[in-house]
Amino acid sequence: MLIFRSAIFLLWFALESAVINILGLPSMLMPRAAANGVAEFWCRASLWGLKMFAGLDCEMRGPLPPHGVLIAAKHMSMLDTMALFVMLGRPAFVLKRNLLNIPFYGWYARKTGMIAIDREGRASALRMMVIKAKAALDGGRSVIIFPEGTRKKPGAPPDYKPGVAGLYGQLDVPCVPVALNSGLYWTGPGGFIKKPGKMVIEFLQPIPPGLKRREFMTALETEIETATARLVAEGRAQLGE
């Protein structure tokens, strides 16, 4: 049954993605808000399909951050980006530049003002990331970065990259840590298996601007990893693992 329900969701995901992406193409010629509307509709349709066909729902905990802050989130699955995009009112994600080369996804990411970076660019990449992040904040959007730079399986050792500290030091805005446990439910080879249940995204207490680099990184990692471990343990109990 688990494989069957996962397959039904995959079919839904493929069909609704194709239809929405193609019908939304005229938004590429419109103001950015139009493309953001298409992207949000796609996210909501995908989340609806997860709940309807796979029995997987998403719960938000903690105070919803205001617009115009830096969000540093744990990353375990594609579900994280869809849920956060909806919850946070169309924020700007920091993502790898090569994702812009993916047909449709890359086109919408570019049009919606996502912050693409070249990881090999180092200092120049950081400068460009800061410039684009400041523009997003000035436009009233929050900026989301995954501080480990990639998805992590539940329980994997943390590996926080310096980019988040660079942004934090330059933007002079609070940083809101985010913990989650989506990797328990969106799993299997290629993320094919979708386990029924309720994954959790938890917004933690903001870290105020102005901390020293090492102090900030220690606080960020401690907050995210401690809360994530708690949510993973809670999720494993829910799943009976």
Buried (B, 14 or more C-beta within 10 A) or exposed (E): EEEEBBBBBBEBBEEBBEEBBEEBEEBEEEEEEBBBBBBBBBBEBBBEBBBEBBBBBBEBBBEEBEBBBBBBBBBBBBBBBBBBBBBBBBBBBBBEBEBBEEEBBBBBBBBBBBBBBEEEEEEEBBEBBBEBBBBBBEEEBBBBBBBBBEBBEBEEEEEBBEBBBBBBBBBEBBBBBBBBBBBBBBBEEEBEBBBBBBBBBBBBEBBEBEBEEEEBBEBBBEBBBEBBBBBBBBBBEBEEE
